[in-house]
Amino acid sequence: MDKLAIMMVKSLAVVIFILLFIGVFLLGRFVGNATPWYVTTSLLILLIVRWVYLRIKNKE
């Protein structure tokens, strides 16, 4: 059960990561040069990775 839960969390994280990446990319294109899209994307990626890491660490 634990391995299944970890696999589900990882797959869910990948799906959310892809959706957020597409969303931030489109948002960056709409906003224009006010804030570079890669800056917001990299910040979001760092936050997501940190959150997922903490979630997995706490479950163990």
C-alpha positions in Angstrom: 0.0 0.0 0.0 2.8 2.4 0.8 4.6 1.9 -2.5 1.3 2.3 -4.4 0.6 5.6 -2.5 4.1 6.9 -3.3 3.6 6.0 -7.0 0.3 7.8 -7.0 1.8 10.9 -5.4 4.7 10.9 -7.9 2.4 10.5 -10.9 0.0 13.2 -9.6 3.0 15.6 -9.0 4.2 15.0 -12.6 0.7 15.8 -14.0 0.4 19.0 -11.8 3.9 20.0 -12.8 3.1 19.7 -16.5 -0.2 21.6 -16.2 1.5 24.4 -14.2 4.4 24.6 -16.6 1.9 25.0 -19.5 -0.2 27.5 -17.5 2.8 29.6 -16.5 4.2 29.5 -20.0 0.9 30.8 -21.5 0.5 33.4 -18.7 4.0 34.6 -19.4 3.2 34.9 -23.1 0.1 37.0 -22.3 1.8 39.2 -19.8 4.7 39.9 -22.1 8.0 41.2 -20.9 6.7 42.5 -17.6 8.1 39.4 -15.9 10.1 36.8 -17.9 8.1 33.5 -18.0 11.2 31.5 -17.2 11.7 33.3 -13.9 8.1 32.5 -12.7 8.4 29.0 -14.1 11.6 28.2 -12.3 10.2 29.6 -9.0 7.1 27.5 -9.3 9.2 24.4 -10.1 11.3 25.0 -7.0 8.2 25.4 -4.8 6.5 22.3 -6.3 9.7 20.1 -5.9 10.1 21.3 -2.3 6.5 20.7 -1.4 6.5 17.2 -3.0 9.8 16.3 -1.2 8.4 17.4 2.2 5.2 15.5 1.6 7.1 12.3 0.8 9.6 12.8 3.6 6.7 13.3 6.2 4.9 10.2 5.1 8.0 8.1 5.8 
